[in-house]
Amino acid sequence: MQRFLIVTGLVLLIAGLAWPWLSKLPLGRLPGDIHIVREGFSFHFPVVTSIVVSVLVSLLLWIFRR
């Protein structure tokens, strides 16, 4: 548990420091993401972005567990 918390903290720290560059990535605006705009209503559901993030996190966890 200690190692997990340390790694999670380091990942969050690195992501926070790299945010100016990470915010320019097209995550959340990928083809397949659902975005509906109507008068007085806006709905956004990042389907493909969620799948991509899930695959990346699964891959990272698989690498760290080896």
GULUM-704249 format. One record per residue (C-alpha): residue in three letters; x, y, z. Coordinates in steps of 0.02 Angstrom, whole numbers, plus 32768, in hexadecimal, padded with zeros to 4 digits. Layout:
N
AlaXYZ
...
//
This chain:
66
Met800080008000
Gln808E80788028
Arg80DF805D7F7E
Phe803980777F26
Leu801B811C7F81
Ile80CB815A7F5C
Val80BE812E7EA3
Thr8011817D7E98
Gly8052821B7EEB
Leu80E682247E74
Val8076820A7DDC
Leu800282957E17
Leu809583087E39
Ile80DF82E87D8C
Ala803483007D3A
Gly801D83A37D99
Leu80C783E57D64
Ala80AB83AF7CB0
Trp7FF883F37CA7
Pro802184817C2C
Trp805883FE7BAE
Leu7FD883797BDD
Ser7F4783F17BC5
Lys7F7784037B0D
Leu7F5A83487AEE
Pro7EB883217A93
Leu7E7382B87B23
Gly7DBB82DE7B38
Arg7DAD83127A82
Leu7DCE826C7A2C
Pro7D618228799F
Gly7CD981C079F1
Asp7CC382317A87
Ile7C0E82667A99
His7BEB83217A9F
Ile7B3883607A91
Val7B1184197A92
Arg7A5F84587A96
Glu7A1284FC7AC9
Gly7A32850F7B83
Phe7A8084627B90
Ser7B2A84167B71
Phe7B5B83607B8D
His7C0983177B77
Phe7C3782607B92
Pro7CEA82317B60
Val7CCE81797B30
Val7D6D815E7ACA
Thr7DD681C77B40
Ser7D9B815B7BD2
Ile7DCD80BD7B75
Val7E7881037B48
Val7E9A813A7BFB
Ser7E5F80927C3D
Val7ED480337BC9
Leu7F6780A27BF8
Val7F4880907CB3
Ser7F327FD47CA1
Leu7FD57FC97C41
Leu803280317CC3
Leu7FEF7FC87D52
Trp801D7F287CF6
Ile80D07F697CDC
Phe80E47F9E7D93
Arg80A17EF87DD5
Arg81227E927D74
//
